[in-house]
Amino acid sequence: MAEKLSHEEFVKKAIVTLRKEGYKGIHTVYSGFNTAFKKYFDGEDPVKVTNRLAAEGKIAIRPVKGGVMLYLPEDAPKTSDAGDDALKKMGL
């Protein structure tokens, strides 16, 4: 049997292969990622692993309704700080 993928390899492969045409990321619940991760890694928690990979800069996570979106770092939408934007508009 072939050697299992590492967590990082599995997550990156999932992002690339499970994303729908025109999208750069995957929804962890609706794409089936969470279920597939648990099956492949014998019940391990995908949230812990994806949070660790995000903290290491290997993937990007964005919260959305019903879960989170996973992206490769170069494909993640840019986030802006709403507080900074508000201060700028206020001239402060």
Rosetta constraint file for C-alpha pairs under 8 A:
AtomPair CA 5 CA 9 HARMONIC 5.70 0.50
AtomPair CA 5 CA 10 HARMONIC 5.70 0.50
AtomPair CA 6 CA 10 HARMONIC 6.06 0.50
AtomPair CA 7 CA 11 HARMONIC 6.15 0.50
AtomPair CA 7 CA 49 HARMONIC 7.17 0.50
AtomPair CA 8 CA 12 HARMONIC 6.12 0.50
AtomPair CA 8 CA 53 HARMONIC 7.04 0.50
AtomPair CA 8 CA 58 HARMONIC 7.53 0.50
AtomPair CA 9 CA 13 HARMONIC 5.98 0.50
AtomPair CA 10 CA 14 HARMONIC 6.05 0.50
AtomPair CA 11 CA 15 HARMONIC 6.22 0.50
AtomPair CA 11 CA 50 HARMONIC 7.75 0.50
AtomPair CA 12 CA 16 HARMONIC 6.35 0.50
AtomPair CA 12 CA 59 HARMONIC 7.68 0.50
AtomPair CA 12 CA 72 HARMONIC 6.93 0.50
AtomPair CA 13 CA 17 HARMONIC 6.02 0.50
AtomPair CA 14 CA 18 HARMONIC 5.45 0.50
AtomPair CA 14 CA 19 HARMONIC 7.85 0.50
AtomPair CA 14 CA 33 HARMONIC 7.06 0.50
AtomPair CA 15 CA 19 HARMONIC 5.93 0.50
AtomPair CA 15 CA 25 HARMONIC 6.06 0.50
AtomPair CA 15 CA 26 HARMONIC 5.86 0.50
AtomPair CA 15 CA 70 HARMONIC 6.74 0.50
AtomPair CA 15 CA 71 HARMONIC 6.46 0.50
AtomPair CA 15 CA 72 HARMONIC 7.19 0.50
AtomPair CA 16 CA 25 HARMONIC 7.85 0.50
AtomPair CA 18 CA 26 HARMONIC 6.56 0.50
AtomPair CA 18 CA 31 HARMONIC 6.49 0.50
AtomPair CA 19 CA 23 HARMONIC 6.14 0.50
AtomPair CA 19 CA 24 HARMONIC 6.51 0.50
AtomPair CA 19 CA 25 HARMONIC 5.69 0.50
AtomPair CA 19 CA 26 HARMONIC 5.08 0.50
AtomPair CA 19 CA 31 HARMONIC 7.62 0.50
AtomPair CA 20 CA 24 HARMONIC 7.88 0.50
AtomPair CA 20 CA 26 HARMONIC 7.70 0.50
AtomPair CA 24 CA 71 HARMONIC 6.54 0.50
AtomPair CA 24 CA 75 HARMONIC 5.98 0.50
AtomPair CA 24 CA 76 HARMONIC 7.38 0.50
AtomPair CA 25 CA 69 HARMONIC 6.01 0.50
AtomPair CA 25 CA 70 HARMONIC 5.32 0.50
AtomPair CA 25 CA 71 HARMONIC 4.58 0.50
AtomPair CA 25 CA 72 HARMONIC 7.45 0.50
AtomPair CA 25 CA 75 HARMONIC 7.59 0.50
AtomPair CA 25 CA 76 HARMONIC 7.52 0.50
AtomPair CA 26 CA 31 HARMONIC 6.28 0.50
AtomPair CA 26 CA 69 HARMONIC 5.27 0.50
AtomPair CA 26 CA 70 HARMONIC 5.36 0.50
AtomPair CA 26 CA 71 HARMONIC 6.90 0.50
AtomPair CA 27 CA 31 HARMONIC 5.57 0.50
AtomPair CA 27 CA 33 HARMONIC 7.68 0.50
AtomPair CA 27 CA 67 HARMONIC 6.94 0.50
AtomPair CA 27 CA 68 HARMONIC 5.82 0.50
AtomPair CA 27 CA 69 HARMONIC 4.45 0.50
AtomPair CA 27 CA 70 HARMONIC 6.51 0.50
AtomPair CA 28 CA 32 HARMONIC 6.52 0.50
AtomPair CA 28 CA 33 HARMONIC 5.06 0.50
AtomPair CA 28 CA 34 HARMONIC 5.66 0.50
AtomPair CA 28 CA 67 HARMONIC 6.46 0.50
AtomPair CA 28 CA 68 HARMONIC 5.96 0.50
AtomPair CA 28 CA 69 HARMONIC 6.10 0.50
AtomPair CA 28 CA 70 HARMONIC 6.95 0.50
AtomPair CA 29 CA 33 HARMONIC 6.24 0.50
AtomPair CA 29 CA 34 HARMONIC 5.95 0.50
AtomPair CA 29 CA 35 HARMONIC 7.85 0.50
AtomPair CA 29 CA 66 HARMONIC 7.42 0.50
AtomPair CA 29 CA 67 HARMONIC 6.46 0.50
AtomPair CA 29 CA 68 HARMONIC 7.94 0.50
AtomPair CA 32 CA 36 HARMONIC 6.13 0.50
AtomPair CA 33 CA 37 HARMONIC 5.95 0.50
AtomPair CA 34 CA 38 HARMONIC 6.27 0.50
AtomPair CA 34 CA 46 HARMONIC 6.11 0.50
AtomPair CA 35 CA 39 HARMONIC 6.28 0.50
AtomPair CA 36 CA 40 HARMONIC 6.07 0.50
AtomPair CA 37 CA 41 HARMONIC 5.94 0.50
AtomPair CA 37 CA 43 HARMONIC 7.80 0.50
AtomPair CA 37 CA 44 HARMONIC 7.52 0.50
AtomPair CA 37 CA 46 HARMONIC 6.30 0.50
AtomPair CA 38 CA 42 HARMONIC 5.66 0.50
AtomPair CA 38 CA 43 HARMONIC 4.33 0.50
AtomPair CA 38 CA 44 HARMONIC 5.48 0.50
AtomPair CA 38 CA 45 HARMONIC 6.73 0.50
AtomPair CA 38 CA 46 HARMONIC 6.91 0.50
AtomPair CA 39 CA 43 HARMONIC 6.15 0.50
AtomPair CA 45 CA 49 HARMONIC 6.71 0.50
AtomPair CA 46 CA 50 HARMONIC 5.94 0.50
AtomPair CA 47 CA 51 HARMONIC 5.97 0.50
AtomPair CA 48 CA 52 HARMONIC 6.19 0.50
AtomPair CA 49 CA 53 HARMONIC 6.20 0.50
AtomPair CA 50 CA 54 HARMONIC 6.04 0.50
AtomPair CA 50 CA 59 HARMONIC 7.67 0.50
AtomPair CA 50 CA 61 HARMONIC 7.97 0.50
AtomPair CA 51 CA 55 HARMONIC 6.16 0.50
AtomPair CA 51 CA 61 HARMONIC 7.80 0.50
AtomPair CA 52 CA 56 HARMONIC 6.27 0.50
AtomPair CA 53 CA 57 HARMONIC 6.29 0.50
AtomPair CA 53 CA 58 HARMONIC 5.25 0.50
AtomPair CA 53 CA 59 HARMONIC 5.90 0.50
AtomPair CA 54 CA 58 HARMONIC 5.72 0.50
AtomPair CA 54 CA 59 HARMONIC 4.86 0.50
AtomPair CA 54 CA 60 HARMONIC 5.32 0.50
AtomPair CA 54 CA 61 HARMONIC 6.51 0.50
AtomPair CA 57 CA 73 HARMONIC 7.05 0.50
AtomPair CA 58 CA 72 HARMONIC 7.26 0.50
AtomPair CA 58 CA 73 HARMONIC 6.61 0.50
AtomPair CA 59 CA 70 HARMONIC 6.93 0.50
AtomPair CA 59 CA 71 HARMONIC 5.80 0.50
AtomPair CA 59 CA 72 HARMONIC 4.87 0.50
AtomPair CA 59 CA 73 HARMONIC 5.04 0.50
AtomPair CA 60 CA 70 HARMONIC 5.86 0.50
AtomPair CA 60 CA 71 HARMONIC 5.02 0.50
AtomPair CA 60 CA 72 HARMONIC 5.99 0.50
AtomPair CA 60 CA 73 HARMONIC 5.18 0.50
AtomPair CA 60 CA 76 HARMONIC 6.17 0.50
AtomPair CA 61 CA 68 HARMONIC 6.46 0.50
AtomPair CA 61 CA 69 HARMONIC 5.68 0.50
AtomPair CA 61 CA 70 HARMONIC 4.89 0.50
AtomPair CA 61 CA 71 HARMONIC 6.36 0.50
AtomPair CA 61 CA 76 HARMONIC 7.92 0.50
AtomPair CA 62 CA 68 HARMONIC 5.57 0.50
AtomPair CA 62 CA 69 HARMONIC 5.22 0.50
AtomPair CA 62 CA 70 HARMONIC 6.75 0.50
AtomPair CA 63 CA 67 HARMONIC 6.30 0.50
AtomPair CA 63 CA 68 HARMONIC 4.33 0.50
AtomPair CA 63 CA 69 HARMONIC 6.29 0.50
AtomPair CA 64 CA 68 HARMONIC 5.07 0.50
AtomPair CA 64 CA 69 HARMONIC 6.59 0.50
AtomPair CA 71 CA 75 HARMONIC 6.00 0.50
AtomPair CA 71 CA 76 HARMONIC 5.34 0.50
AtomPair CA 72 CA 76 HARMONIC 6.36 0.50
AtomPair CA 80 CA 85 HARMONIC 7.68 0.50
AtomPair CA 81 CA 85 HARMONIC 6.36 0.50
AtomPair CA 82 CA 86 HARMONIC 6.11 0.50
AtomPair CA 83 CA 87 HARMONIC 6.24 0.50
AtomPair CA 84 CA 88 HARMONIC 6.13 0.50
AtomPair CA 85 CA 89 HARMONIC 6.24 0.50
AtomPair CA 86 CA 90 HARMONIC 6.20 0.50
AtomPair CA 87 CA 91 HARMONIC 6.21 0.50
AtomPair CA 87 CA 92 HARMONIC 5.14 0.50
AtomPair CA 88 CA 92 HARMONIC 5.77 0.50
